[in-house]
């Protein structure tokens, strides 16, 4: 993956809504245009993160789905 992250957040093992809540807190600490990489194992995170960026200024730059992990590169708006 060529997208560089300014910070990485590991929320593996956490269930909804914790991955999204922790990602929101991490994004609040970043400067605009910085990128947060989030690694989650909760299948609901895919729906949650896409719904979240639709209602915010943030955007998902990249997404990778593997057998048991979901990785998101979210740029702060």
N, CA, C and O atoms as a CHARMM CRD file, in Angstrom:
* protein
*
  308
    1    1 UNK  N      0.85600  -1.18100   0.00000 PROA 1      0.00000
    2    1 UNK  CA     0.00000   0.00000   0.00000 PROA 1      0.00000
    3    1 UNK  C      0.88800   1.22500   0.00000 PROA 1      0.00000
    4    1 UNK  O      1.77500   1.34500   0.84400 PROA 1      0.00000
    5    2 UNK  N      0.66800   2.12900  -0.92100 PROA 2      0.00000
    6    2 UNK  CA     1.50100   3.30200  -1.05800 PROA 2      0.00000
    7    2 UNK  C      1.07500   4.48600  -0.21100 PROA 2      0.00000
    8    2 UNK  O      1.79200   5.48500  -0.15400 PROA 2      0.00000
    9    3 UNK  N     -0.06700   4.40300   0.44500 PROA 3      0.00000
   10    3 UNK  CA    -0.55700   5.52300   1.23900 PROA 3      0.00000
   11    3 UNK  C      0.17200   5.56700   2.56800 PROA 3      0.00000
   12    3 UNK  O      0.18000   4.59300   3.32000 PROA 3      0.00000
   13    4 UNK  N      0.78600   6.70900   2.85000 PROA 4      0.00000
   14    4 UNK  CA     1.52300   6.88400   4.09800 PROA 4      0.00000
   15    4 UNK  C      0.59200   7.39600   5.18800 PROA 4      0.00000
   16    4 UNK  O     -0.27500   8.23200   4.93300 PROA 4      0.00000
   17    5 UNK  N      0.77300   6.89700   6.38800 PROA 5      0.00000
   18    5 UNK  CA    -0.03600   7.32400   7.52700 PROA 5      0.00000
   19    5 UNK  C      0.81500   8.14300   8.48600 PROA 5      0.00000
   20    5 UNK  O      1.98200   7.82900   8.72000 PROA 5      0.00000
   21    6 UNK  N      0.22500   9.18900   9.03500 PROA 6      0.00000
   22    6 UNK  CA     0.90500   9.99300  10.04900 PROA 6      0.00000
   23    6 UNK  C      0.79400   9.33400  11.41700 PROA 6      0.00000
   24    6 UNK  O      1.64100   9.53600  12.28800 PROA 6      0.00000
   25    7 UNK  N     -0.25800   8.54700  11.59300 PROA 7      0.00000
   26    7 UNK  CA    -0.46900   7.82900  12.84600 PROA 7      0.00000
   27    7 UNK  C     -1.20000   6.53100  12.54600 PROA 7      0.00000
   28    7 UNK  O     -2.00500   6.46500  11.61700 PROA 7      0.00000
   29    8 UNK  N     -0.91800   5.50100  13.33000 PROA 8      0.00000
   30    8 UNK  CA    -1.61400   4.22200  13.16500 PROA 8      0.00000
   31    8 UNK  C     -2.35300   3.88500  14.44500 PROA 8      0.00000
   32    8 UNK  O     -1.83400   4.07000  15.54600 PROA 8      0.00000
   33    9 UNK  N     -3.57300   3.38700  14.28700 PROA 9      0.00000
   34    9 UNK  CA    -4.42000   3.02100  15.41400 PROA 9      0.00000
   35    9 UNK  C     -4.82900   1.56100  15.26800 PROA 9      0.00000
   36    9 UNK  O     -5.45600   1.18100  14.27900 PROA 9      0.00000
   37   10 UNK  N     -4.47400   0.74900  16.25000 PROA 10     0.00000
   38   10 UNK  CA    -4.82100  -0.67100  16.24100 PROA 10     0.00000
   39   10 UNK  C     -6.03200  -0.87600  17.15000 PROA 10     0.00000
   40   10 UNK  O     -5.93400  -0.74900  18.37000 PROA 10     0.00000
   41   11 UNK  N     -7.16500  -1.19200  16.54300 PROA 11     0.00000
   42   11 UNK  CA    -8.38500  -1.44600  17.31300 PROA 11     0.00000
   43   11 UNK  C     -8.84000  -2.89800  17.13300 PROA 11     0.00000
   44   11 UNK  O    -10.02300  -3.21100  17.26600 PROA 11     0.00000
   45   12 UNK  N     -7.88800  -3.76800  16.83000 PROA 12     0.00000
   46   12 UNK  CA    -8.22100  -5.17600  16.64800 PROA 12     0.00000
   47   12 UNK  C     -8.76100  -5.74000  17.96300 PROA 12     0.00000
   48   12 UNK  O     -8.26700  -5.42400  19.04500 PROA 12     0.00000
   49   13 UNK  N     -9.77700  -6.57500  17.83800 PROA 13     0.00000
   50   13 UNK  CA   -10.38800  -7.19800  19.00300 PROA 13     0.00000
   51   13 UNK  C    -11.52700  -6.38700  19.60300 PROA 13     0.00000
   52   13 UNK  O    -12.27800  -6.90500  20.43000 PROA 13     0.00000
   53   14 UNK  N    -11.67200  -5.12800  19.20400 PROA 14     0.00000
   54   14 UNK  CA   -12.74900  -4.29400  19.73700 PROA 14     0.00000
   55   14 UNK  C    -13.98500  -4.41400  18.85700 PROA 14     0.00000
   56   14 UNK  O    -13.88400  -4.55800  17.63800 PROA 14     0.00000
   57   15 UNK  N    -15.14100  -4.35400  19.48500 PROA 15     0.00000
   58   15 UNK  CA   -16.41500  -4.45700  18.76600 PROA 15     0.00000
   59   15 UNK  C    -17.08100  -3.09200  18.68700 PROA 15     0.00000
   60   15 UNK  O    -16.78700  -2.19200  19.47200 PROA 15     0.00000
   61   16 UNK  N    -17.97500  -2.95900  17.73400 PROA 16     0.00000
   62   16 UNK  CA   -18.74900  -1.75000  17.50400 PROA 16     0.00000
   63   16 UNK  C    -19.38800  -1.30400  18.82200 PROA 16     0.00000
   64   16 UNK  O    -19.95200  -2.13300  19.53700 PROA 16     0.00000
   65   17 UNK  N    -19.31200  -0.04000  19.15000 PROA 17     0.00000
   66   17 UNK  CA   -18.85500   1.11400  18.37900 PROA 17     0.00000
   67   17 UNK  C    -17.43700   1.55000  18.70100 PROA 17     0.00000
   68   17 UNK  O    -17.01800   2.61600  18.25000 PROA 17     0.00000
   69   18 UNK  N    -16.68300   0.76700  19.46300 PROA 18     0.00000
   70   18 UNK  CA   -15.37300   1.21200  19.94200 PROA 18     0.00000
   71   18 UNK  C    -14.36400   1.53700  18.83500 PROA 18     0.00000
   72   18 UNK  O    -13.65700   2.53700  18.96600 PROA 18     0.00000
   73   19 UNK  N    -14.25300   0.75300  17.75100 PROA 19     0.00000
   74   19 UNK  CA   -13.27600   1.13300  16.71700 PROA 19     0.00000
   75   19 UNK  C    -13.52400   2.53300  16.16600 PROA 19     0.00000
   76   19 UNK  O    -12.58200   3.30400  15.98400 PROA 19     0.00000
   77   20 UNK  N    -14.77300   2.86400  15.90300 PROA 20     0.00000
   78   20 UNK  CA   -15.09800   4.18400  15.36000 PROA 20     0.00000
   79   20 UNK  C    -14.86600   5.27400  16.40400 PROA 20     0.00000
   80   20 UNK  O    -14.32700   6.33000  16.07200 PROA 20     0.00000
   81   21 UNK  N    -15.25400   5.04500  17.64000 PROA 21     0.00000
   82   21 UNK  CA   -15.04700   6.05000  18.68500 PROA 21     0.00000
   83   21 UNK  C    -13.57400   6.34500  18.89400 PROA 21     0.00000
   84   21 UNK  O    -13.18700   7.50600  19.03000 PROA 21     0.00000
   85   22 UNK  N    -12.75300   5.31300  18.92300 PROA 22     0.00000
   86   22 UNK  CA   -11.30900   5.51800  19.09900 PROA 22     0.00000
   87   22 UNK  C    -10.71100   6.22200  17.87500 PROA 22     0.00000
   88   22 UNK  O     -9.80800   7.04700  18.01500 PROA 22     0.00000
   89   23 UNK  N    -11.20500   5.90200  16.69200 PROA 23     0.00000
   90   23 UNK  CA   -10.72400   6.57700  15.48200 PROA 23     0.00000
   91   23 UNK  C    -11.08900   8.05500  15.50000 PROA 23     0.00000
   92   23 UNK  O    -10.28200   8.89700  15.10600 PROA 23     0.00000
   93   24 UNK  N    -12.29700   8.37700  15.95100 PROA 24     0.00000
   94   24 UNK  CA   -12.71200   9.77900  16.04700 PROA 24     0.00000
   95   24 UNK  C    -11.78600  10.54900  16.98300 PROA 24     0.00000
   96   24 UNK  O    -11.37300  11.66400  16.66300 PROA 24     0.00000
   97   25 UNK  N    -11.45900   9.97100  18.12400 PROA 25     0.00000
   98   25 UNK  CA   -10.56200  10.62500  19.07300 PROA 25     0.00000
   99   25 UNK  C     -9.18000  10.83100  18.46400 PROA 25     0.00000
  100   25 UNK  O     -8.57000  11.88500  18.64300 PROA 25     0.00000
  101   26 UNK  N     -8.69300   9.83600  17.75400 PROA 26     0.00000
  102   26 UNK  CA    -7.37400   9.95100  17.12800 PROA 26     0.00000
  103   26 UNK  C     -7.37800  11.01400  16.03200 PROA 26     0.00000
  104   26 UNK  O     -6.41800  11.77200  15.89800 PROA 26     0.00000
  105   27 UNK  N     -8.45900  11.07000  15.24700 PROA 27     0.00000
  106   27 UNK  CA    -8.56200  12.09500  14.20000 PROA 27     0.00000
  107   27 UNK  C     -8.60000  13.48900  14.79300 PROA 27     0.00000
  108   27 UNK  O     -8.04300  14.42000  14.21200 PROA 27     0.00000
  109   28 UNK  N     -9.24700  13.65300  15.94500 PROA 28     0.00000
  110   28 UNK  CA    -9.30700  14.95900  16.59700 PROA 28     0.00000
  111   28 UNK  C     -7.92100  15.47900  16.94600 PROA 28     0.00000
  112   28 UNK  O     -7.69900  16.69000  16.96800 PROA 28     0.00000
  113   29 UNK  N     -6.98900  14.57400  17.22000 PROA 29     0.00000
  114   29 UNK  CA    -5.63600  14.97000  17.60900 PROA 29     0.00000
  115   29 UNK  C     -4.73900  15.29000  16.40800 PROA 29     0.00000
  116   29 UNK  O     -3.65000  15.84000  16.57500 PROA 29     0.00000
  117   30 UNK  N     -5.19500  14.94800  15.20400 PROA 30     0.00000
  118   30 UNK  CA    -4.38600  15.18800  14.00900 PROA 30     0.00000
  119   30 UNK  C     -4.66700  16.57000  13.43000 PROA 30     0.00000
  120   30 UNK  O     -5.70700  17.17300  13.69300 PROA 30     0.00000
  121   31 UNK  N     -3.72000  17.05400  12.64100 PROA 31     0.00000
  122   31 UNK  CA    -3.90000  18.31000  11.90800 PROA 31     0.00000
  123   31 UNK  C     -4.65000  18.00900  10.61200 PROA 31     0.00000
  124   31 UNK  O     -4.59400  16.88300  10.11700 PROA 31     0.00000
  125   32 UNK  N     -5.34900  18.99700  10.05600 PROA 32     0.00000
  126   32 UNK  CA    -6.03200  18.78000   8.77400 PROA 32     0.00000
  127   32 UNK  C     -5.06700  18.24200   7.71400 PROA 32     0.00000
  128   32 UNK  O     -3.91200  18.66000   7.63600 PROA 32     0.00000
  129   33 UNK  N     -5.55900  17.31800   6.91200 PROA 33     0.00000
  130   33 UNK  CA    -4.83800  16.65100   5.81900 PROA 33     0.00000
  131   33 UNK  C     -3.90800  15.53100   6.28900 PROA 33     0.00000
  132   33 UNK  O     -3.34500  14.82200   5.45500 PROA 33     0.00000
  133   34 UNK  N     -3.73200  15.35400   7.59200 PROA 34     0.00000
  134   34 UNK  CA    -2.94200  14.22000   8.05600 PROA 34     0.00000
  135   34 UNK  C     -3.76200  12.94800   7.89200 PROA 34     0.00000
  136   34 UNK  O     -4.98700  12.99200   7.78800 PROA 34     0.00000
  137   35 UNK  N     -3.06500  11.81000   7.87100 PROA 35     0.00000
  138   35 UNK  CA    -3.70900  10.52800   7.59100 PROA 35     0.00000
  139   35 UNK  C     -3.58100   9.59000   8.79200 PROA 35     0.00000
  140   35 UNK  O     -2.50400   9.41700   9.36100 PROA 35     0.00000
  141   36 UNK  N     -4.70800   8.99700   9.15300 PROA 36     0.00000
  142   36 UNK  CA    -4.76700   8.00700  10.21900 PROA 36     0.00000
  143   36 UNK  C     -5.01600   6.64800   9.59500 PROA 36     0.00000
  144   36 UNK  O     -5.96300   6.47700   8.82800 PROA 36     0.00000
  145   37 UNK  N     -4.16800   5.67800   9.92000 PROA 37     0.00000
  146   37 UNK  CA    -4.41200   4.29500   9.49100 PROA 37     0.00000
  147   37 UNK  C     -5.05700   3.57000  10.66300 PROA 37     0.00000
  148   37 UNK  O     -4.54000   3.57900  11.78000 PROA 37     0.00000
  149   38 UNK  N     -6.19400   2.94200  10.38900 PROA 38     0.00000
  150   38 UNK  CA    -6.91800   2.18600  11.41100 PROA 38     0.00000
  151   38 UNK  C     -6.95700   0.72600  10.98900 PROA 38     0.00000
  152   38 UNK  O     -7.32000   0.41100   9.85600 PROA 38     0.00000
  153   39 UNK  N     -6.58000  -0.16800  11.90400 PROA 39     0.00000
  154   39 UNK  CA    -6.65400  -1.60200  11.64700 PROA 39     0.00000
  155   39 UNK  C     -7.67100  -2.19000  12.62000 PROA 39     0.00000
  156   39 UNK  O     -7.51300  -2.09600  13.83800 PROA 39     0.00000
  157   40 UNK  N     -8.71800  -2.79800  12.06300 PROA 40     0.00000
  158   40 UNK  CA    -9.81700  -3.32600  12.86500 PROA 40     0.00000
  159   40 UNK  C    -10.09800  -4.78200  12.48800 PROA 40     0.00000
  160   40 UNK  O     -9.70200  -5.25000  11.42100 PROA 40     0.00000
  161   41 UNK  N    -10.78900  -5.48500  13.38600 PROA 41     0.00000
  162   41 UNK  CA   -11.20700  -6.86100  13.09900 PROA 41     0.00000
  163   41 UNK  C    -12.73200  -6.98500  13.08900 PROA 41     0.00000
  164   41 UNK  O    -13.26100  -8.02300  12.69300 PROA 41     0.00000
  165   42 UNK  N    -13.43300  -5.95700  13.51200 PROA 42     0.00000
  166   42 UNK  CA   -14.89500  -5.98900  13.56100 PROA 42     0.00000
  167   42 UNK  C    -15.46500  -5.80200  12.15400 PROA 42     0.00000
  168   42 UNK  O    -15.23900  -4.75700  11.54200 PROA 42     0.00000
  169   43 UNK  N    -16.20000  -6.79000  11.62200 PROA 43     0.00000
  170   43 UNK  CA   -16.76600  -6.65700  10.27700 PROA 43     0.00000
  171   43 UNK  C    -17.69600  -5.44500  10.13300 PROA 43     0.00000
  172   43 UNK  O    -17.83000  -4.89600   9.03900 PROA 43     0.00000
  173   44 UNK  N    -18.33200  -5.03000  11.21700 PROA 44     0.00000
  174   44 UNK  CA   -19.22300  -3.86600  11.16700 PROA 44     0.00000
  175   44 UNK  C    -18.45400  -2.57000  10.94000 PROA 44     0.00000
  176   44 UNK  O    -19.04900  -1.55300  10.58500 PROA 44     0.00000
  177   45 UNK  N    -17.14000  -2.59500  11.14000 PROA 45     0.00000
  178   45 UNK  CA   -16.35200  -1.37500  10.96000 PROA 45     0.00000
  179   45 UNK  C    -16.42000  -0.86700   9.52300 PROA 45     0.00000
  180   45 UNK  O    -16.35200   0.33900   9.28800 PROA 45     0.00000
  181   46 UNK  N    -16.55400  -1.77500   8.56600 PROA 46     0.00000
  182   46 UNK  CA   -16.61800  -1.34800   7.16400 PROA 46     0.00000
  183   46 UNK  C    -17.83100  -0.43800   6.94400 PROA 46     0.00000
  184   46 UNK  O    -17.70500   0.63400   6.35200 PROA 46     0.00000
  185   47 UNK  N    -18.96800  -0.85300   7.40500 PROA 47     0.00000
  186   47 UNK  CA   -20.17800  -0.02900   7.29300 PROA 47     0.00000
  187   47 UNK  C    -20.02300   1.25500   8.10000 PROA 47     0.00000
  188   47 UNK  O    -20.34400   2.33900   7.61400 PROA 47     0.00000
  189   48 UNK  N    -19.53300   1.13300   9.33100 PROA 48     0.00000
  190   48 UNK  CA   -19.44200   2.28400  10.22700 PROA 48     0.00000
  191   48 UNK  C    -18.50800   3.36500   9.69200 PROA 48     0.00000
  192   48 UNK  O    -18.85300   4.54600   9.70800 PROA 48     0.00000
  193   49 UNK  N    -17.33100   2.96900   9.22000 PROA 49     0.00000
  194   49 UNK  CA   -16.35900   3.96900   8.76500 PROA 49     0.00000
  195   49 UNK  C    -16.81900   4.67500   7.49700 PROA 49     0.00000
  196   49 UNK  O    -16.62400   5.88300   7.36000 PROA 49     0.00000
  197   50 UNK  N    -17.42300   3.94600   6.57200 PROA 50     0.00000
  198   50 UNK  CA   -17.91700   4.58800   5.35000 PROA 50     0.00000
  199   50 UNK  C    -19.07800   5.53200   5.65300 PROA 50     0.00000
  200   50 UNK  O    -19.17000   6.60100   5.04900 PROA 50     0.00000
  201   51 UNK  N    -19.95800   5.16300   6.56800 PROA 51     0.00000
  202   51 UNK  CA   -21.05800   6.04800   6.96300 PROA 51     0.00000
  203   51 UNK  C    -20.50500   7.28800   7.67100 PROA 51     0.00000
  204   51 UNK  O    -21.00100   8.39700   7.46700 PROA 51     0.00000
  205   52 UNK  N    -19.49200   7.10000   8.49100 PROA 52     0.00000
  206   52 UNK  CA   -18.89000   8.21300   9.22900 PROA 52     0.00000
  207   52 UNK  C    -18.29900   9.26100   8.28300 PROA 52     0.00000
  208   52 UNK  O    -18.54400  10.45400   8.45900 PROA 52     0.00000
  209   53 UNK  N    -17.53200   8.83300   7.28800 PROA 53     0.00000
  210   53 UNK  CA   -16.90500   9.82600   6.40300 PROA 53     0.00000
  211   53 UNK  C    -17.92600  10.53500   5.51400 PROA 53     0.00000
  212   53 UNK  O    -17.68000  11.65800   5.07500 PROA 53     0.00000
  213   54 UNK  N    -19.05500   9.90300   5.24300 PROA 54     0.00000
  214   54 UNK  CA   -20.10200  10.56700   4.45700 PROA 54     0.00000
  215   54 UNK  C    -20.69800  11.74600   5.20500 PROA 54     0.00000
  216   54 UNK  O    -21.22500  12.67300   4.58900 PROA 54     0.00000
  217   55 UNK  N    -20.61900  11.71800   6.52500 PROA 55     0.00000
  218   55 UNK  CA   -21.21700  12.77000   7.35300 PROA 55     0.00000
  219   55 UNK  C    -20.15100  13.63200   8.02600 PROA 55     0.00000
  220   55 UNK  O    -20.42700  14.28900   9.02900 PROA 55     0.00000
  221   56 UNK  N    -18.94200  13.63100   7.48000 PROA 56     0.00000
  222   56 UNK  CA   -17.86200  14.43200   8.04400 PROA 56     0.00000
  223   56 UNK  C    -17.03000  15.00700   6.90400 PROA 56     0.00000
  224   56 UNK  O    -17.31900  14.77500   5.73000 PROA 56     0.00000
  225   57 UNK  N    -16.01700  15.74300   7.25600 PROA 57     0.00000
  226   57 UNK  CA   -15.11100  16.29800   6.24300 PROA 57     0.00000
  227   57 UNK  C    -13.95000  15.35100   5.94800 PROA 57     0.00000
  228   57 UNK  O    -13.11500  15.63400   5.08800 PROA 57     0.00000
  229   58 UNK  N    -13.90000  14.25000   6.64900 PROA 58     0.00000
  230   58 UNK  CA   -12.81600  13.28400   6.45400 PROA 58     0.00000
  231   58 UNK  C    -13.09100  12.43800   5.21300 PROA 58     0.00000
  232   58 UNK  O    -14.21900  12.38200   4.72400 PROA 58     0.00000
  233   59 UNK  N    -12.04200  11.78000   4.71200 PROA 59     0.00000
  234   59 UNK  CA   -12.24400  10.87500   3.58100 PROA 59     0.00000
  235   59 UNK  C    -11.35800   9.65000   3.71800 PROA 59     0.00000
  236   59 UNK  O    -10.25400   9.71700   4.26000 PROA 59     0.00000
  237   60 UNK  N    -11.86200   8.53300   3.21700 PROA 60     0.00000
  238   60 UNK  CA   -11.08400   7.30000   3.19900 PROA 60     0.00000
  239   60 UNK  C    -10.26300   7.30500   1.90900 PROA 60     0.00000
  240   60 UNK  O    -10.80800   7.27700   0.80600 PROA 60     0.00000
  241   61 UNK  N     -8.94800   7.34000   2.07400 PROA 61     0.00000
  242   61 UNK  CA    -8.04900   7.35800   0.92100 PROA 61     0.00000
  243   61 UNK  C     -7.81700   5.96000   0.37400 PROA 61     0.00000
  244   61 UNK  O     -7.63700   5.77400  -0.83000 PROA 61     0.00000
  245   62 UNK  N     -7.82100   4.97100   1.27300 PROA 62     0.00000
  246   62 UNK  CA    -7.56600   3.59000   0.86200 PROA 62     0.00000
  247   62 UNK  C     -8.22600   2.66000   1.87100 PROA 62     0.00000
  248   62 UNK  O     -8.44800   3.01800   3.02700 PROA 62     0.00000
  249   63 UNK  N     -8.53000   1.46300   1.40000 PROA 63     0.00000
  250   63 UNK  CA    -9.16500   0.43900   2.23500 PROA 63     0.00000
  251   63 UNK  C     -8.63500  -0.91500   1.79500 PROA 63     0.00000
  252   63 UNK  O     -8.56900  -1.20200   0.59900 PROA 63     0.00000
  253   64 UNK  N     -8.25800  -1.74800   2.75600 PROA 64     0.00000
  254   64 UNK  CA    -7.81700  -3.11500   2.46700 PROA 64     0.00000
  255   64 UNK  C     -8.57900  -4.07000   3.36900 PROA 64     0.00000
  256   64 UNK  O     -8.67900  -3.86600   4.57900 PROA 64     0.00000
  257   65 UNK  N     -9.10900  -5.11000   2.75600 PROA 65     0.00000
  258   65 UNK  CA    -9.84200  -6.13900   3.49800 PROA 65     0.00000
  259   65 UNK  C     -9.08400  -7.44800   3.33100 PROA 65     0.00000
  260   65 UNK  O     -8.84600  -7.91400   2.21700 PROA 65     0.00000
  261   66 UNK  N     -8.71300  -8.02300   4.45900 PROA 66     0.00000
  262   66 UNK  CA    -8.02300  -9.31200   4.44900 PROA 66     0.00000
  263   66 UNK  C     -8.91400 -10.32800   5.16200 PROA 66     0.00000
  264   66 UNK  O    -10.04200 -10.00900   5.53700 PROA 66     0.00000
  265   67 UNK  N     -8.42400 -11.51500   5.34400 PROA 67     0.00000
  266   67 UNK  CA    -9.22700 -12.58900   5.92800 PROA 67     0.00000
  267   67 UNK  C     -9.88300 -12.17400   7.25200 PROA 67     0.00000
  268   67 UNK  O    -11.05900 -12.45800   7.48200 PROA 67     0.00000
  269   68 UNK  N     -9.12300 -11.50800   8.10900 PROA 68     0.00000
  270   68 UNK  CA    -9.68300 -11.15400   9.41900 PROA 68     0.00000
  271   68 UNK  C     -9.40200  -9.72200   9.84400 PROA 68     0.00000
  272   68 UNK  O     -9.68800  -9.35700  10.98400 PROA 68     0.00000
  273   69 UNK  N     -8.84600  -8.90000   8.95600 PROA 69     0.00000
  274   69 UNK  CA    -8.60100  -7.50600   9.31000 PROA 69     0.00000
  275   69 UNK  C     -9.10200  -6.55500   8.22700 PROA 69     0.00000
  276   69 UNK  O     -9.19100  -6.89400   7.04700 PROA 69     0.00000
  277   70 UNK  N     -9.42100  -5.36500   8.68300 PROA 70     0.00000
  278   70 UNK  CA    -9.88000  -4.28400   7.81600 PROA 70     0.00000
  279   70 UNK  C     -8.96900  -3.09400   8.08800 PROA 70     0.00000
  280   70 UNK  O     -8.83800  -2.66200   9.23400 PROA 70     0.00000
  281   71 UNK  N     -8.34000  -2.56200   7.04400 PROA 71     0.00000
  282   71 UNK  CA    -7.44000  -1.42500   7.20900 PROA 71     0.00000
  283   71 UNK  C     -7.97600  -0.22700   6.44100 PROA 71     0.00000
  284   71 UNK  O     -8.37500  -0.33000   5.28100 PROA 71     0.00000
  285   72 UNK  N     -7.97200   0.91700   7.12700 PROA 72     0.00000
  286   72 UNK  CA    -8.49400   2.16400   6.55900 PROA 72     0.00000
  287   72 UNK  C     -7.42500   3.23900   6.66200 PROA 72     0.00000
  288   72 UNK  O     -6.75800   3.36100   7.68900 PROA 72     0.00000
  289   73 UNK  N     -7.26300   4.01000   5.61000 PROA 73     0.00000
  290   73 UNK  CA    -6.41200   5.18600   5.62900 PROA 73     0.00000
  291   73 UNK  C     -7.36200   6.36500   5.51900 PROA 73     0.00000
  292   73 UNK  O     -7.93200   6.61100   4.45600 PROA 73     0.00000
  293   74 UNK  N     -7.53400   7.09600   6.61500 PROA 74     0.00000
  294   74 UNK  CA    -8.51200   8.18100   6.67900 PROA 74     0.00000
  295   74 UNK  C     -7.77800   9.50800   6.76400 PROA 74     0.00000
  296   74 UNK  O     -6.97400   9.73100   7.66900 PROA 74     0.00000
  297   75 UNK  N     -8.06500  10.38200   5.81300 PROA 75     0.00000
  298   75 UNK  CA    -7.46000  11.71400   5.82400 PROA 75     0.00000
  299   75 UNK  C     -8.38800  12.66100   6.55900 PROA 75     0.00000
  300   75 UNK  O     -9.58600  12.72500   6.28500 PROA 75     0.00000
  301   76 UNK  N     -7.80800  13.39500   7.50000 PROA 76     0.00000
  302   76 UNK  CA    -8.60100  14.35500   8.27100 PROA 76     0.00000
  303   76 UNK  C     -8.99400  15.52500   7.38500 PROA 76     0.00000
  304   76 UNK  O     -8.16800  16.07400   6.65700 PROA 76     0.00000
  305   77 UNK  N    -10.25100  15.89500   7.45500 PROA 77     0.00000
  306   77 UNK  CA   -10.78000  17.00300   6.67400 PROA 77     0.00000
  307   77 UNK  C    -10.58600  18.33100   7.36500 PROA 77     0.00000
  308   77 UNK  O    -10.98000  19.36800   6.83100 PROA 77     0.00000
